[in-house]
């Protein structure tokens, strides 16, 4: 079985996360620039309220046996400081029911 891991991280941590995944043997990643807000409902700097904060979404599909290792790799490389900070991001994990290669039409297992 396969698992899809979607990580929303700070833009300044993206290269570090991608390098950590590559070094760990997981080079296949899709990257999106996204904007949104979490529980904090944005951020206020001075008198200006920013409702949406820029983030990067990284998506990878891994074997179930590798899921915990990939999650740990992402968390350690995306965390700011030793204990992390508010706004470091989120990781969403979901099962992949089916997967196909477009060029060949072959269903992958």
Sine and cosine of phi, psi and omega as CSV:
sin_phi,cos_phi,sin_psi,cos_psi,sin_omega,cos_omega
0.00,0.00,0.48,-0.88,0.00,-1.00
-0.92,-0.38,0.42,-0.91,0.02,-1.00
-0.78,-0.63,0.70,-0.72,0.09,-1.00
-0.99,-0.12,0.78,-0.63,0.03,-1.00
-0.92,-0.40,0.86,-0.52,0.06,-1.00
-0.90,-0.43,0.89,-0.45,-0.02,-1.00
-0.91,-0.41,0.79,-0.62,0.09,-1.00
-0.96,-0.26,0.90,-0.44,-0.12,-0.99
-0.79,-0.61,0.25,-0.97,0.09,-1.00
-0.90,0.43,0.64,-0.77,0.00,-1.00
-0.83,0.55,-0.60,0.80,-0.04,-1.00
-0.96,0.29,-0.19,0.98,0.03,-1.00
-0.98,-0.18,-0.09,1.00,-0.10,-1.00
-0.85,0.53,-0.78,0.63,-0.04,-1.00
-0.87,0.49,-0.61,0.79,0.01,-1.00
-0.91,0.41,-0.67,0.74,0.02,-1.00
-0.92,0.40,-0.71,0.71,0.01,-1.00
-0.88,0.47,-0.65,0.76,0.03,-1.00
-0.91,0.42,-0.65,0.76,0.00,-1.00
-0.91,0.42,-0.65,0.76,0.04,-1.00
-0.91,0.41,-0.67,0.74,0.02,-1.00
-0.88,0.48,-0.74,0.67,0.00,-1.00
-0.88,0.47,-0.50,0.87,-0.01,-1.00
-0.99,0.12,-0.08,1.00,0.03,-1.00
1.00,-0.09,0.34,0.94,0.00,-1.00
-0.82,-0.57,0.97,0.25,-0.08,-1.00
-0.98,0.19,-0.33,0.94,-0.10,-1.00
-0.99,0.14,0.97,-0.25,-0.03,-1.00
-0.62,-0.78,0.64,-0.77,0.14,-0.99
-0.96,-0.27,0.67,-0.74,-0.09,-1.00
-0.83,-0.55,0.74,-0.68,0.06,-1.00
-0.79,-0.61,0.66,-0.75,0.21,-0.98
-1.00,0.09,0.80,-0.60,-0.04,-1.00
-0.74,-0.67,0.19,-0.98,0.09,-1.00
-0.63,-0.77,0.58,-0.81,0.01,-1.00
-0.05,-1.00,-0.24,-0.97,0.02,-1.00
-0.51,-0.86,0.46,-0.89,0.05,-1.00
-0.97,-0.25,-0.53,-0.85,-0.02,-1.00
-0.87,0.49,-0.41,0.91,-0.07,-1.00
-0.96,0.28,-0.19,0.98,0.02,-1.00
0.85,0.52,0.66,0.75,0.01,-1.00
1.00,-0.09,-0.32,-0.95,-0.03,-1.00
-0.57,-0.82,0.58,-0.81,0.03,-1.00
-0.92,-0.39,0.83,-0.56,0.04,-1.00
-0.86,-0.50,0.93,-0.36,-0.10,-0.99
0.91,0.42,-0.81,-0.58,0.01,-1.00
-0.99,-0.10,-0.01,1.00,-0.08,-1.00
-0.99,-0.16,0.78,-0.63,0.06,-1.00
-0.98,-0.20,0.84,-0.54,0.07,-1.00
-0.98,-0.22,0.94,-0.34,-0.06,-1.00
-0.97,0.24,-0.49,0.87,0.00,-1.00
-0.83,-0.56,0.69,-0.73,-0.06,-1.00
-0.92,-0.39,0.72,-0.69,0.02,-1.00
-0.92,0.40,0.70,-0.71,0.06,-1.00
-0.64,-0.77,0.08,-1.00,0.09,-1.00
-0.81,-0.59,0.73,-0.69,0.08,-1.00
-0.97,-0.22,0.81,-0.59,0.05,-1.00
-0.93,-0.38,0.75,-0.66,-0.02,-1.00
-0.84,-0.55,0.75,-0.66,0.12,-0.99
-0.61,-0.79,0.46,-0.89,0.05,-1.00
-0.90,-0.44,0.81,-0.59,-0.08,-1.00
-0.74,-0.68,0.34,-0.94,0.12,-0.99
-0.90,0.44,0.55,-0.84,0.01,-1.00
-0.81,0.59,-0.59,0.81,-0.04,-1.00
-0.91,0.41,-0.35,0.94,-0.02,-1.00
-0.99,-0.15,-0.10,1.00,-0.12,-0.99
-0.82,0.58,-0.80,0.60,-0.07,-1.00
-0.89,0.46,-0.63,0.78,0.02,-1.00
-0.90,0.43,-0.68,0.73,0.01,-1.00
-0.91,0.41,-0.67,0.74,0.03,-1.00
-0.87,0.49,-0.70,0.71,0.02,-1.00
-0.89,0.45,-0.68,0.74,0.01,-1.00
-0.87,0.49,-0.71,0.71,0.01,-1.00
-0.91,0.42,-0.74,0.67,-0.05,-1.00
-0.87,0.50,-0.69,0.72,-0.03,-1.00
-0.92,0.39,-0.60,0.80,-0.05,-1.00
-1.00,0.08,-0.38,0.93,-0.02,-1.00
-1.00,-0.02,-0.31,0.95,-0.05,-1.00
-0.95,0.32,0.68,-0.73,0.08,-1.00
-1.00,-0.05,0.73,-0.68,-0.03,-1.00
0.94,0.35,-0.07,-1.00,-0.05,-1.00
-0.98,0.21,-0.46,0.89,-0.04,-1.00
-0.94,-0.35,-0.06,1.00,-0.03,-1.00
1.00,0.10,0.14,-0.99,-0.02,-1.00
-0.56,-0.83,0.35,-0.93,0.07,-1.00
-0.82,0.58,0.77,-0.64,0.02,-1.00
1.00,-0.04,0.15,0.99,0.01,-1.00
-0.93,0.37,-0.39,0.92,0.09,-1.00
0.82,-0.58,-0.17,-0.99,-0.02,-1.00
-0.63,-0.77,0.39,-0.92,0.12,-0.99
-0.81,-0.59,0.75,-0.66,0.04,-1.00
-0.90,-0.43,0.72,-0.70,-0.06,-1.00
-0.84,-0.54,0.73,-0.68,0.03,-1.00
-0.53,-0.85,0.48,-0.88,0.01,-1.00
-0.95,0.31,0.50,-0.87,0.08,-1.00
-0.96,-0.28,0.90,-0.44,-0.05,-1.00
-0.98,0.22,-0.69,0.72,-0.01,-1.00
-0.59,-0.81,0.43,-0.90,-0.01,-1.00
-0.53,-0.85,0.71,-0.70,-0.04,-1.00
-0.77,-0.64,0.57,-0.82,0.15,-0.99
-1.00,-0.01,0.85,-0.52,-0.10,-0.99
-0.89,0.46,-0.72,0.70,-0.11,-0.99
-0.88,0.48,-0.61,0.79,-0.05,-1.00
-0.98,-0.22,-0.33,0.94,-0.08,-1.00
0.97,0.25,0.14,0.99,-0.05,-1.00
-0.98,0.18,0.74,-0.68,0.09,-1.00
-0.98,0.18,0.77,-0.64,0.00,-1.00
-1.00,-0.10,0.44,-0.90,0.02,-1.00
-0.97,-0.24,0.00,0.00,0.00,0.00
